[in-house]
Amino acid sequence: MALIVQKFGGSSVADAESIKRVAARIVETRQAGNEVVVVVSAMGDTTDELIDLADAVSTVPAPREMDMLLTAGERISMALVAMAIRSLGHDARSFTGSQAGMITDAKHGSARIVDVTPGRIRSALDEGAIAIVAGFQGFNRSTGDITTLGRGGSDTSAVALASALDAEVCEIFTDVDGIFTADPRVVKKAHKVDRITSEEMLELAANGAKVLYIRAVEFARRHGVTMHVRSSFNHNEGTIVYNPKEGEEAVEEPIITGVAGDLSQAKVTVVGIPDVVGKAAEIFTIIAEAGINLDMIVQNVPAADTGLSDISFTVAKTDGQAAIDALNAAQAKIGFDKVIYDDEIGKLSVVGAGMRTNAGVSAQLFTALSTAGINIEMISTSEIRISVVTSDTDLNNAMQVVHTAFGLDSNVEAQVHGGTGR
Amino acid sequence: MALIVQKFGGSSVADAESIKRVAARIVETRQAGNEVVVVVSAMGDTTDELIDLADAVSTVPAPREMDMLLTAGERISMALVAMAIRSLGHDARSFTGSQAGMITDAKHGSARIVDVTPGRIRSALDEGAIAIVAGFQGFNRSTGDITTLGRGGSDTSAVALASALDAEVCEIFTDVDGIFTADPRVVKKAHKVDRITSEEMLELAANGAKVLYIRAVEFARRHGVTMHVRSSFNHNEGTIVYNPKEGEEAVEEPIITGVAGDLSQAKVTVVGIPDVVGKAAEIFTIIAEAGINLDMIVQNVPAADTGLSDISFTVAKTDGQAAIDALNAAQAKIGFDKVIYDDEIGKLSVVGAGMRTNAGVSAQLFTALSTAGINIEMISTSEIRISVVTSDTDLNNAMQVVHTAFGLDSNVEAQVHGGTGR
């Protein structure tokens, strides 16, 4: 008998009808002879409504209380899912994060899982029940307080439980059919990928693909959990996110697995930096001390006439103002001319484990873009990814062009649904 | 420094504005130099909405899951109240029933408190914080499951915490000014009672007065907790519900403290019972085995000509059909003629500790009713209460008449608000 963990997001349990449909799906899996552990998010808009209430009674809601408040959301959905399953004649029991043994640190709002002790879940399964677990939430042992895992928390809960229970697979149900070669809302001929390594998935997620959260994929990769991303609206096979064993990567795998676009970044350019050793380090220290993560970095060689150089880097748009403020405050000390801010950029990334063994991917990419008249402002690469910055208005066209150039186009156009839950 | 427990019902925390008002009230009590523990119910209609959802996904929701579901309600309100207090510059921490040490038996939906271990509450108070506790909910140690206390649960939570923490008083905030000599919606000249014994309060609550739940008053009486029922809309003194020490009842107390009316009962008459020893016991055993509580009982003497007698008793209307079914199923065995069901009755009760030392209360009551032309169908008495059954259409008039006859009328008409929360 296999143990399967199934995770259903907020849009899959948005109302009573959806919950009944999800319950039927869970029962199917049970009837196929599997042990089933289900992780659920809060219903549809519940979390947003609770945040609105918090904002209405409090200017800066206390993080401990915010976690207490938000965890009510999964409590509601998990109890309803358990009831709906019981109505179909199967035993089901719901468990809070704390009851399920999701032990975290004490960082309210973005706690990290430090241990999973799923004794009660294991007992429920042994007694023939389906276990329904609240996603997104945990428990800190030293304070005795309830915590939440932050964005993507329910995916992470599901993967962590799958790991602790040694599940065969962690199925992530969503409103799309799986992982696509590109966002099908942008690239009409994008097609579903049958299998992708967790390393590729990480690069895609980190560079704009929205279906899975980075943290969950990281956890799955570190703990060897196989994920199956699939639709809650049909029974099609979705995308398997797997962890290849040493040397398992097949030669005939496509060089490029997917193309991701990201409009959430902005470019900061520090102009006229004196050509003195350590100036670049000073700038990056200032940015780091402001708690801002850098993504891509380009440093020009100093101009021959002035001896001054420029440094450009990208940050999340939400960090843009903070980056400018931190730099301006240090202008006199560092001695640069000015800061230029550009939030009209797009980042295109191509990802594929096949890059490791195939030369010429960069050349193929740059050729495709230049043929289409698309200008490249910045470039960065990892072992299995190449990212370029274009203007934001060029991004969608760039994705189409690159998708075609790497032979990813499908013969049929993809069906498109809405967004995903937490 | 006194420790005060304050309980706010669902209507007091119905929306963000109400929650902010409640928070300000709590802070006032803290600033007056008291330690404060607050027990809250779920916001306004939350519980009803959750029950509707449960009914939508499930025909007979599993009690364990229903408790898991409903306890989300207090979780939301307590976190919001804590946030609102913190916004006013005071430390506040919310605690679930389980965190507050409300240990119950395992009877989901109507669990009984078996122990209160408020160590975390005491610690929070010692650190200068205001503790906000979820009412209505508890925790069973042997199953590890969340439980709820049933109707009036939040009042009971508050009284139990007041007892465990040795609080000076348990303030029950509601939408009326206190306990009245009669329901002011029925008897316009009803007036607020300043003090009432818990024994009197029990009789009033058991006979139709709605402000306090019987269980909470019973708990307060058994554990010597003083309650203060007061309005959350003004700062007036409400009604003190106290536990007199032996011999403390003052001679000059009014004979009658209050008048209660109850339209929730129905009368069942079993007609033509053979005059054989044990027939009455058989009937009451059948009713008891059907899980139905009897209230008043009247047995006629056997008719001289037939040797047959009748027995009438009252039950809650909600149990009426079950009582009829149980009796009809046993008709052949017991050998009675038929069952007559009358749900058009009203029960009037007068309550007062002064009855113990004053004769003639019954006579005064019956005279008042007969003068007003009101017919009495059944009578029952306790040491401090007399109840009579009238027709339902006579009940309001009967309450007015009796209220006047016992000198309870006030010179001014009472202000009337809405209902009360759980």
Interface residues (C-beta under 8 A of the other chain):
Chain A: A16 I19 K20 A23 L50 L53 A54 A56 V57 S58 T59 V60 P61 A62 R64 E65 M66 M68 L69 T71 A72 G73 R75 I76 M78 A79 L80 V81 A82 M83 A84 R86 S87 A92 R93 S94 T96 Q99 R120 G144 I146
Chain B: A16 I19 K20 A23 L50 L53 A54 A56 V57 S58 T59 V60 P61 A62 R64 E65 M66 M68 L69 T71 A72 G73 R75 I76 M78 A79 L80 V81 A82 M83 A84 R86 S87 A92 R93 S94 T96 Q99 R120 G144 I146
